[in-house]
Amino acid sequence: MPHDWLILLYKTMVYPWFNDFSLFKDIVFYIGLAFISFHLYVFLKTVIAPSFFSEGNVLQKYGPGSWGVVTGASAGIGKEFCFQLAQRGFNVVLIAKNPEKTRGVEEEINQRYPSVKTKVIISDFRNSAKEGFFEDIMRQLEGLDISILVNNVGIYAKGFHDTPAHDLKNVTIVNCLPQVMMSRYILPKLLERKQKSAIINMASIAATFPRTRAAIYSATKVFNDYLSRGLRDLYPNIDIISLRPKFITSQMTDFKKPGIDTSHPASLINNCFAALGKSPNTSGDIKHRFIEWRYLHLPSFITGFR
Ligand SMILES: NC(=O)c1ccc[n+]([C@@H]2O[C@H](COP(=O)([O-])OP(=O)(O)OC[C@H]3O[C@@H](n4cnc5c(N)ncnc54)[C@H](OP(=O)(O)O)[C@@H]3O)[C@@H](O)[C@H]2O)c1
């Protein structure tokens, strides 16, 4: 008989289990228990545990007198990063494209934190594919003891075939190239330092699923997240973190008020400093961590995505 071996297999491997139904039930029970325990562990680790992280003294850790460099520093999350760095005692380099807005932020920092040194670099990252662009920024950073790089600059675009081609080109360039090149040029300086150094990369929750209404934006955010995670493995002595928040109150979200899925930039940044050096990524406060967990671990018919 051609299928004798199949019958033999059934009789020896399958039939005894169904014959002894209690053994089958036990196996299903333990598989279910292992499955639920695993997901509970992931939930506690990624959603609950970060609430107990304490930031400690970041200035002592990364070096008193050192500088934080922030791209996209004239508004939103980047502007708040500048204030939060200054509040913690770091000197701050602000890089953005609008001279009045950027100098306005610098003035505010100087008034609020008179002991903090500041420096403004005006650069439009839409031009960052041009020859010598990053070398020019690096010349202006010469001689500074940089300890923290915040790769924040980013822009948004919706649609695809009906979106002006140059908008899609700008999103691709501004969201990806500065993160690669600023890290490439500043990392050798960070590696030379005796004290700890850090790179903070802005990704987004849009990195966790493809967004049909803003496919190019979410694609660039996956790029940011993967670059960050790859570099973290490559340079384990540098604290590299990817930030993946949902909505943050800023000009990008038309100043959407803090609420069930929206947080203030300061909340994201406090959670970022608490997670820095402990975790490869954070989406920010507990509500954003819960939303991210939902997207990553619940089936798409519940989350409504994919
Ligand atoms: N807001 C959110 O809900 C959210 C959520 C997840 C991730 N993110 C990410 O967080 C980052 C910051 O977002 P945000 O909400 O703070 O945005 P934002 O309020 O629009 O601020 C963006 C900053 O980048 C500057 N900038 C824009 N284009 C530039 C260019 N070509 N060259 C130099 N600087 C430029 C802006 O300057 P101007 O004001 O002069 O344009 C501004 O300082 C982005 O990477 C974004 O993808 C935001």
The ligand as a Tripos MOL2 file, in Angstrom:
@<TRIPOS>MOLECULE
LIG
   48    52     1     0     0
SMALL
NO_CHARGES

@<TRIPOS>ATOM
      1 N1          4.5030   65.9600   16.1590 N.am      1 LIG1
      2 C1          4.2620   64.6580   16.1580 C.2       1 LIG1
      3 O1          3.1360   64.2200   16.4140 O.2       1 LIG1
      4 C2          5.3780   63.6900   15.8570 C.ar      1 LIG1
      5 C3          5.1390   62.3360   16.1380 C.ar      1 LIG1
      6 C4          6.1340   61.4290   15.8700 C.ar      1 LIG1
      7 C5          7.3370   61.8430   15.3730 C.ar      1 LIG1
      8 N2          7.5520   63.1540   15.0960 N.ar      1 LIG1
      9 C6          8.8610   63.5380   14.5440 C.3       1 LIG1
     10 O2          9.4550   64.5060   15.3940 O.3       1 LIG1
     11 C7         10.3000   65.3760   14.6380 C.3       1 LIG1
     12 C8          9.9440   66.7950   14.9430 C.3       1 LIG1
     13 O3          8.5790   67.0030   14.6570 O.3       1 LIG1
     14 P1          7.7670   68.2540   15.2070 P.3       1 LIG1
     15 O4          6.4030   67.7780   15.4700 O.co2     1 LIG1
     16 O5          8.5100   68.9420   16.2620 O.co2     1 LIG1
     17 O6          7.7430   69.1320   13.8670 O.3       1 LIG1
     18 P2          7.6580   70.7010   13.7290 P.3       1 LIG1
     19 O7          6.9080   71.2870   14.8590 O.co2     1 LIG1
     20 O8          7.1800   70.9510   12.3440 O.co2     1 LIG1
     21 O9          9.1960   71.1840   13.8660 O.3       1 LIG1
     22 C9         10.1390   70.7630   12.9100 C.3       1 LIG1
     23 C10        11.4080   71.5460   13.0950 C.3       1 LIG1
     24 O10        12.2890   71.2120   12.0280 O.3       1 LIG1
     25 C11        12.6230   72.4140   11.3110 C.3       1 LIG1
     26 N3         12.7720   72.1510    9.8860 N.ar      1 LIG1
     27 C12        11.8040   71.7500    9.0250 C.ar      1 LIG1
     28 N4         12.3260   71.6190    7.7980 N.ar      1 LIG1
     29 C13        13.6320   71.9530    7.8920 C.ar      1 LIG1
     30 C14        14.6930   72.0240    6.9560 C.ar      1 LIG1
     31 N5         14.5080   71.7580    5.6650 N.pl3     1 LIG1
     32 N6         15.9140   72.4010    7.3900 N.ar      1 LIG1
     33 C15        16.1250   72.7050    8.6810 C.ar      1 LIG1
     34 N7         15.1670   72.6660    9.6200 N.ar      1 LIG1
     35 C16        13.9290   72.3000    9.2210 C.ar      1 LIG1
     36 C17        11.4580   73.3420   11.5570 C.3       1 LIG1
     37 O11        11.8270   74.6660   11.2710 O.3       1 LIG1
     38 P3         10.7000   75.6590   10.6640 P.3       1 LIG1
     39 O12         9.7410   75.9050   11.7850 O.co2     1 LIG1
     40 O13        11.4840   76.8510   10.2340 O.co2     1 LIG1
     41 O14        10.0760   74.9190    9.5090 O.co2     1 LIG1
     42 C18        11.2280   73.0480   13.0390 C.3       1 LIG1
     43 O15        12.2180   73.6600   13.8110 O.3       1 LIG1
     44 C19        10.1180   64.9580   13.1820 C.3       1 LIG1
     45 O16        11.1730   64.0930   12.8120 O.3       1 LIG1
     46 C20         8.7980   64.1940   13.1850 C.3       1 LIG1
     47 O17         8.7330   63.2590   12.1390 O.3       1 LIG1
     48 C21         6.6060   64.0870   15.3380 C.ar      1 LIG1
@<TRIPOS>BOND
     1     1     2 1
     2     2     3 2
     3     2     4 1
     4     4     5 ar
     5     4    48 ar
     6     5     6 ar
     7     6     7 ar
     8     7     8 ar
     9     8     9 1
    10     8    48 ar
    11     9    10 1
    12     9    46 1
    13    10    11 1
    14    11    12 1
    15    11    44 1
    16    12    13 1
    17    13    14 1
    18    14    15 2
    19    14    16 1
    20    14    17 1
    21    17    18 1
    22    18    19 2
    23    18    20 1
    24    18    21 1
    25    21    22 1
    26    22    23 1
    27    23    24 1
    28    23    42 1
    29    24    25 1
    30    25    26 1
    31    25    36 1
    32    26    27 ar
    33    26    35 ar
    34    27    28 ar
    35    28    29 ar
    36    29    30 ar
    37    29    35 ar
    38    30    31 1
    39    30    32 ar
    40    32    33 ar
    41    33    34 ar
    42    34    35 ar
    43    36    37 1
    44    36    42 1
    45    37    38 1
    46    38    39 2
    47    38    40 1
    48    38    41 1
    49    42    43 1
    50    44    45 1
    51    44    46 1
    52    46    47 1
@<TRIPOS>SUBSTRUCTURE
     1 LIG1         1 GROUP 0 **** ****
